Amino acid sequence: MFDRLDDMLIHYDELMHELASPGVTDDQKRFQRLMKEQSDLAPIVEAYKEYKKTKQDAEESLAILEEENDEELRELAKEELSQAKKRIEELEYELKILLLPKDPNDDKNIILEIRAGAGGDEAALFAAELYRMYVNYADSQHWKVELISVNENGIGGFKEVVAMINGKGAYSKMKYESGVHRVQRVPETESGGRIHTSTATVAVMPEAEDVDVVIDEKDIRIDVMRASGNGGQCVNTTDSAVRLTHIPTGIVIYSQTEKSQLQNKEKAFRLLRSKLYDMELEKRQNAEADERRSQIGTGDRSEKIRTYNFPQGRVTDHRIKLTLYKIDSIMNGDIQELLDALITADQAAKLSHLQETA
């Protein structure tokens, strides 16, 4: 591990030298590539530099203990040695995590798809609340949310909603949200005060680039029509809505949120590419079953991952057995604590799997 880190340190210095050279910005593609590489390496380099410095501090404290007779100095050295040893252990673990293979999709934008499951209107209302939760979280991260399509149930609920979330690292955080979300509460329509259980399914897909998926135009049927549901002045009066049918897979994409047919078509193709890319990822993950089992963020979409219990004010993530008693703030988009816990658990599982197979 340390030989690899030493090589990274040398490479990082070379990168910094290149970035400081005159005319580096003349070739923008090369400049951006260098900047990204520097940005990716910086956290590892900083942690390794601190590790080396702390190791040196520990050796100096040890030398004082071996050479000094002054009791006061020895006590101080003992304390500093103890602190240094503790920090060395922390940094070793941190470096192992930082050196884990990175998911190549982590920096991508995402397609978010939420569907009402069991529970009728109550499930649709819950799906709409989940969508608002994610929109609020995206706002807190300064990400941009673009609605692609929505199928409403007439009372404020969503039978299905699809949106694109654009932001650096969106997939790295949101990929843990794929799966079945369950809500337990007393619906407003329930006169007897009985608790009902409803579900909604969330799918988070990395946005595919043109280079990730090539779509043959012969495989696509395109239909245009008037948008349905609530729209602006032009939305419902022109043939702006677009429906794409991918014949080999049977995937149907419907986009109606823009006034322009061209913009709706572009959004529909972005979603189709991402769905096909996601299908390919799933095939690969199924082929690597052992690795998939060791990862929190790639679970089966039919798996129940989280329960939102309103009477008890709690949210429980079943994958990591974490319960938080702050359902109101979570439903308002405060999901960072959940995501951080999932990221930590995922990293620990990957590290453990790596050590077992080493």
Disulfide bonds with the S-S distance in Angstrom:
none
